[in-house]
Amino acid sequence: MSARMKLLTSPCRLLFGVVVALLVLVSNALAHEIRPAYLQIDEMGANRYKVVWRTPMLSGMRLPVALRFPGSVRDATAPAQRDLPDSLVETRVIETDAGGLAGKRVEFVGLQATITDVLVRVHMLDGAVTTTMIHPSQPWVDVASRPGRLDVAKTFVTHGIEHILFGYDHLLFVLALMFIARSWRALLLTVTAFTAAHSITLTLATLGFVHVPGPPVEAAIAFSILLLACEIIRIQKGQTSLTAQRPWMVAFAFGLLHGLGFAGALSELALPAGDIPFALLFFNVGVEIGQLMFIAAVIGLIALARLARYPAWLGRHAFATATYAIGAMSAFWFVERVAAF
C-alpha cells in the first residue's frame, strides 16, 4: 500500500462522507447557477446607444430586476419586448447629454435580492469593448471608456470558476472519480483525462461545430454520476470492471458529455461571435482552476482528517453513506431532468 494514495482509508472515508453530505444538503435549484441576465449597450452615434436587456424566466416569471440609468439618460424609442422560452428580451434606443455614458453608472435594481449574475457588454464606436460580470453583492456597473484585456479575461475566468464550484453535479462527478482512483498516478491520469475530454467538447460546442440540446445533456450528466456510484459499490464488493482497472478511460468518455454542459453556460451569455474565442479560452481556464481548487481542498482535508482518531466502523459507514448519497442525488436529478423534457 506504500505506493497507493490510500484514499479509502478510514479517515478519508469519514471526510468524504462529510463532504458529500454537505453537497447533498444544498438545494437542487443550485445544481447549476441561475441563468445569468445579459445587458448589451452599443454606441450608435454621439450620445446615442442601443440597449438590449435580457432577463431569465424563473418558474414562468421574469426575474425581478430593473435597469436604472443616470438621470441624464432618456428613451429615444419605446422599449420593444420579445418573449423567448427561457427569457424576456427588451430592446430600445437611449440618448444622453453631452459626454455620453462613459464614466456613468448603470444600476440593477432588485439584483441584490437574487442569486443571479448579470453579464454586461458595452461596445463603443471607437472599437473599445467592455465585458463585466456583475454580482448581487454589487448591483451596478460603471461604464468604462476603454477597458483592458486583462479585465475581460478576469471576468470569464471568474465565471468559469463559479460555474464549476456552483455546479454541484459536476463536483459530485469529480468526487466520485476520486473515490475510484486508488493511487496518485491513477488520480492524475483520471483528472487529466476528464479535463482533456471536457475541453474538447466545450470548444467544439461553443464554436458551433457540435450542437446538442441542453436538457438531454443535463439528464445524461446526472446519469453518468449514477453509473459511477454503482461502479464504486461494485469495486467495494471486490468485483472487477473497466472502471476499476482504467478509470481514466471512463473519465474521458464522460468528460466529453460534461464538456457539453459547460458549453451551455457560455451559450447562455449570448455573446457576439467575435467575442466567443476569447471568452472560451478564459472560461475554460476558470473551469480548470475551479476543478483543481475542489480537488486540492478535498485532498487537504484528507490530510487533516488523518490526524483525527475515531472508531474504524464510523469510517466504513461514512463511506458507504457517501456512495449511496451520490447515487440517490444523481438519480433524483436524472428523473427530474427527464421529466422536464
Secondary structure, 3 states (H helix, E strand, C coil): CCCCCCCCCHHHHHHHHHHHHHHHHCCHHHCCCCCCEEEEEEEEECCEEEEEEEEEEECCEECCCEEECCCCCEECCCCEEEECCCEEEEEEEEECCCCCCCCCEEEEECHHHCCCCEEEEEECCCCCEEEEEECCCCCEEECCCCCCHHHHHHHHHHHHHHHHHCCHHHHHHHHHHHHHCCCHHHHHHHHHHHHHHHHHHHHHHHCCCCCCCHHHHHHHHHHHHHHHHHHHHHHHCCCCCHHHHCHHHHHHHHHHHHHHHHHHHHHCCCCCHHHHHHHHHHHHHHHHHHHHHHHHHHHHHHHHHCCCCCCHHHHHHHHHHHHHHHHHHHHHHHHHHHHCC
